[in-house]
Amino acid sequence: MGSYIEINDTLQLTQAQEFPKELEFEKHQNKPFKASDFKNKIFEFKNKPDLRIFHSPPVRVFFAQNIDGKWIYWGLVHILELHWDCVKKTTSGKFKIIHIFKPDEMKNAFDLIDRRKNKNFFSR
């Protein structure tokens, strides 16, 4: 017998998993967001498949949006809480944004962080 827990350095969320509605790429291109815009805001995510562990503050976790299987790296977050549903095998939690990439940095971040061409939102 054993258990399976995945260790992640990236919090990657879909809209269904509660990716923040405030972060819209088109708006960000026109007037870039800053982490200070969300200084006192705590975000929640829900029902990520599998049981997952993330680095704890003060260590950062990369933050990515998943749109139809393609990823946009938005910046860095601190994971504040984790909750596991061991029956459904899902992870939920809370996080705060500590850094948001500028639009041009977002386009370069994927190649620096991930490099899986089939997941890059900007190479569609």
N, C-alpha and C positions, 0 to 999 in steps of 0.2 A: 504494500500500500504506500501511497505517497500523495504529495500535493503539488500543485502547479501554481506558482506565483511568478508573474512577469515583472522584471525590473525595467523601468523606463527612465530615459533622460529627456523625453519630450511628452508634453501634454498636447495631444492632437484630438480636436473635437469637431464633430459635425453639428449642424443646426439641431438635430434630434437629441444630441448629447448636451445641448445648452451652450453652444458657442455664443459669446456675448453679442447680442443684437446691436449694441452700440458700435461695434467695430465693423464698419462697412468699407470695403477696399476702395470703392469709387470716391466716397467722402474723404478717405485718407489721402488719396492722390491729389485732391483739390486743396485740402487744408489738413496737413499731417497732424495726427494725434500725437500727444506726448504722454508718457506714463503719469505725469503730474495731473493730467485731465481725469485720471481714475484713482488718485491718491488714496482716498478713503473708501473706495468701493471694493467690496468682497464679492467675487463671482462664484457661482456654483456650477458643477458639471454633474451629469447623472448617467447612470447605466452604460458606462464603457464596458465592452465585453472583456471578460477575463478578470482575474484578481491581479491587481497591479500595485507596485510600490514605486514611489517617486522620491527623489532627493528631498531632504527637508531644509528649510531656511537655516543658515544663510546661503545655502547652495542653490543656484538657479536651475530651472528646468526650461528647456526651449518650449515655445508655445506656437502651435500650428493649427490652421483651419483646414479641415478636409471638405472639399467641394467635389462631389462625385468622384472620389478616389484620388483627386489631385490636391496637393498640399501647398499652402501659403504659410511661410514662417513669419509670424507677426512680431516676435520678440522673446522676452524672458518673463517668467512668472515664478512666484514662490507658492508652493503647495502648503496650505494651512491645515487642512483636515482631509482625512480619507475615511471612507466607509465602505465596507465590503458586504455584499450579499452572497454568502457562501452557497446558498441553494441555487440562486440564479447565475452565480459566478459573474457578477458585475462589480464595478468600482464606481463610486461617486465621491465627490469631495468639494472643497472650497479652495480658492486661490486668489492671489492678488497680482496685478500686473506691476512689474518693476522696471521694464524697459520695452519700448515699442520701436521697432526698426522704422527708419524713413522709407518712403516708397521705393527709392532706388536700392536701398540696402535689402529690402524684401526680395527683390528680384535676384540679387547676388547671394542671399543667405542660403538658398537651397543648395547651390553648388558647394558652398563651404561646409554646410552641416550634414547634408543627406546624400546627395549625388545619385539617387535612383531616378534616372531620367523619366521613367514611366509614372512617377508620382509628382513631378514638378508642374505646378499650375501654370507657370509662365512658358512652358514649352509645348503648349497644346496646339 
